[in-house]
Every structure is written in C-alpha cells, then in structure tokens.
Amino acid sequence: MARNDGTLWEGLALRRTRAGVDPDAAPRAVALPAAWEEEAATALAALAPGQGPVSLRRLAEGWISRALSRGEKAGVVEAEEARALAEGWRALLLTRRGAPGAESWRGEVRGEPRFVLNLPAFLEPEGGFDLEGYTEACALGLRFLDASTGGKSLKLRLGFADLAGLLGGLSLPYDSAGARQVAAAIAAITRGAAEAESGRLAQRLGAREPVALIWPEPPAETPVPGLAAAARAALDAAMAAPGLRHARVVTLSPADAAEALLGAETAGIAPAPGASRPVSTPSGVVDVPTAAARRAAPDQVARLLAPVGEAPRRLMLEAVTPFLSAPAPAPVALPAPARPAAAPRAPLRRQLGQTLHVAIGGHRVALRTSEEDGKLREIAFSLAKEGAAYRSLMDGFAQAVSLGLAQGVPLAAYVDAFAYTRFGPAGVVEGDPDIPRATSVLDWAFRRLAMDYLGGALPQPEMEDVAPDAASRATEQAPLLPLDLPATPVAERRGRLRVVA
C-alpha cells in the first residue's frame, strides 16, 4: 500500500497464518504482526466481514479512512490534523493499547461505535503506569468516536478493558482497598481526559452540553505513584472547559473480538479468570497460563488471581461507577482457574473451582466450576468441536444457571430439570469413570454436579438411551403431528367470547 508509506506500517514485519472463528468452518488466511499470538489471528478473523483473506493493515486502514472522511466532511476533523490523528490511532492499535469495537472493523453504519483501551498495555517495565500515554489515548479514542459518527452523536462509548490484568501486573489483589483506589483513579482519568478533549472541540465548534458542576472526589492516594494526582488533574482540566460537545463519553460495554485482538483477557472491571485457561489443540484441550499469570511473580500468582466472591465485585463496581457517564455492567466473576486435564478413565480430582475435561460421543467438553463458602456458585462450558451458535447458547445457558445459583436457586432444582435431557453430542463418556455414558452435555454435567455437591449418584441411562436416534422422555417420543384436537369445539365449550379492552 503506497498510501501507507511513511506511516507506522512501513517496515512492520507481518506473518501469515490461517485462523477461523468456528472450528467447523474453513479457516481464513490472516496477516498480522509477527509477534502477535494465534488468539489475535482468530480475533482478527472474527472482526473481518466476509470469508476471504484478512490483513490487519488493510482492515485497520478501512476504519481509519472512514473516520477521517466522515470527520472532515462534518468539519470535526481539520485537514492539517488528519495525518496526526491517523498515526495516533495506528500507534494505539500496533502497541495493542486501544482499538475500536467490532462495529467499526466491519463497517457497520447502524451500530453505535465504541473505542476500548487495554489497561495492561500501559504498564511500564519498572512496574508503573504510563499516565501521559493513557491520557493521550483517551483523547485519541474520543476523537475517533466523534469523527466516525460525523460529529452528530451526543453519546459516545469510550471504555477500558482488563482491569484485572492491570491489577495483577501491579501486584494488587482484586479484593483490596488499593485495587479499588487504582480502579477509581483510572476511571476518573478516563472521564476527565475524554471530557477535556470534548471541551476543546466545543471551544472550536461550539458547546452543546454544560460542564458538570459537581464531581465525585477521586482517591487522595493510590499504590501507584502519581496516579491520584493525575486523576485530580484530569478532572480539573475537564471542569475548566467552557462547555462540552458530548453528553456521555465513558461507558463500559460488553467485550467483543476487539478486546481479544488487543490481548485483553477480561472485560471492563471483571475479576481475573484465574491463572490458566483451556485451549483447544489437535491433541485435546490443554490449560495454558493466562497473560495475567505470566506478568505476576511466580510466588504471587495464587494470591493475585484467586477467585473472588460477590462482595468484592460489588465494592469494585461502587468504586468505579461515580466516574462513568453511564452505569457499568456488573463485573461478573469468571470461572476459577483451570486445572490440567485428567487422563481418560482416570479418577476426577475434586478441587475448589476446578475444570473437568471429558469427551462425550467423541466431542471434547470442559466444565468449569467456581465455589464460594463451599457452595457451587458458577459454571461455564468450553466445547472444542461445536459451532459458534451452539457454543453461544451453552454460554448463555451457563450464565443463566450461574445467576440462578447466586440468587439462591437450589442446585437440586437444576439437576432435576436437566439430568437425562437428550440432544447431541451424546454417547460414551471418556474421562469420567463415574459416568460412563450421557444423553447430552447437560445430562453429564448435572449428574456430575449432583455427585460432587449433592452427595449422590443418579442412575445411568441405558445404551439405547444414548444412541443417536433415541428419545429419553415419553414427551419426546410422542409425534408432533397430527394434533390431538379436542372433540368439542372451543367456542361451544367456553361459551361466548368477550372483547376485553
């Protein structure tokens, strides 16, 4: 691309690989920086529309040029600043500090764009936080959102991701006062820097919103040198503006593939997923250390990345919310650290928050659990060979069950509802000697949970019940057609119909 000569792309070493979002779909050719891992290639494939080859440079230049074009047309980007803005956005992407959300990568005109900053990428080698770089990144993110919407939107979505990864790099446990101080200060800088940039635009183009007269006080001190002072300075700069161009600037949104492209492991202010995570390989599902675990000192990993309960999540939410323009989603606790996979037919290890690996009908499945005070609180599934739609349904199902458990729904009710349910994959279970066969993933999972948490084993289904064409319930065996209609017409049995306003 000759038009990119003299930019940060020039001389950048790229590597080519093949990646796909759905394991059952044909992989796409992907070109990305040589140092980026395979997960980034998968994320890039998910962000790119269509099914053809994917190039990070070509895809990124697409959203950069669209933002500049719309911004210049609307008068919110001046010609002399366009090149500097484009280089700033490229720098954030190539250092994996920030990028727009999936809507911008795919060129979706109807979606509300967002820009996310990857907090661990601002960690400095000596253990500090790049305050100047983060403040500049907030301003660049706001300029991208303003330009990409043609200066029309009053409500922008600038946010940050992987607070847990940042805290791990700073050697701060999530459930600590220091962690909450850091989180509040980061949120204050984000809001202050973004509104200060909105104020500079208002000074040039005209204000559309008043400046807030009352702000919450940022933390007076934090474990990170200079962070509290930077938060105070950012808010003071925002309050000094004569007016604002935007009514809302900072919003923490659910993650999409943009976070994975940047290497962020958690969304917003969610706690860490643990010290390891399951990864599908040709030889099976294996556990690898998380980026947060690699950043932390080896003797601190267990302390920094231990599962956290509901109370610490609520306190973190309360610390950050005053500095956001819109309410943040609750920081859902992610599954506890994954454990090495058990060998086939070997006894399962029952440890707090473990990951159980089995194969059901030849399909690899991982069930991750998290406990609090000895009680099951959350579950999550990982499925290696299933399609994206099936995996999404299972993720949603697991979240619904986790929410129910957190609200006091007894596990026995879920076991009664979902044990022996039948759908594929089904068949012989490898890796769990206590449950040799299952009629579905849910059948195995809830009978396993019943053994681990309710102290009893349920009867095993017969071999014919797990066959591909079997039906495990009488209601499933009944034909759907013809309908068993009542012999007496409905109107005659119920009398006259009434119209109710």
Buried (B, 14 or more C-beta within 10 A) or exposed (E): EEEBEEBBBEEBEBEEBBBBBBBEEEBBBBBBBEEBEEBBBBBBBBBBEEEEBBBBBEBBBBBBEBBBBBBBEBEBBEEEBBEEBBBBBBBBBBBBBBBBBBBBBBEEEEEBBBBBBBBBBBBEEEEBBBBEBBBBBBBBBBBBBBBBBBBEBEBBBBBBBBBBBBBBBBBBBBBBEBBBBBBBBBBBBBBBBBBBBBBBBBEEBEBBBEBBEEBEEBBEEBBBEBBBBBBBBBBEBBBEBEBBBBBBBBBBBEBBBBBBBBBBBBBBBBBBBBBBBBBBEEEBBBBEBBBBBEBBEEEBBEEBBBBBBEEBBEBBBEBBBBBBBBEBBBBBBBBBBBBEBBEBEEEBEEEEBBBBBBBBBEBBBBBBBBBBEEEBBBBBBBBBBBBBEBBEEBBEBBBEBBEBBBEEEEBBEBBEEBBBBBEBBBBEBBBBEEBBBBBBBBBBBBBBBBBBBBEEEBEBBEEEBBEEEBEBEEEEEEEEEEEEEEEEEEEEEEEEEEEEE
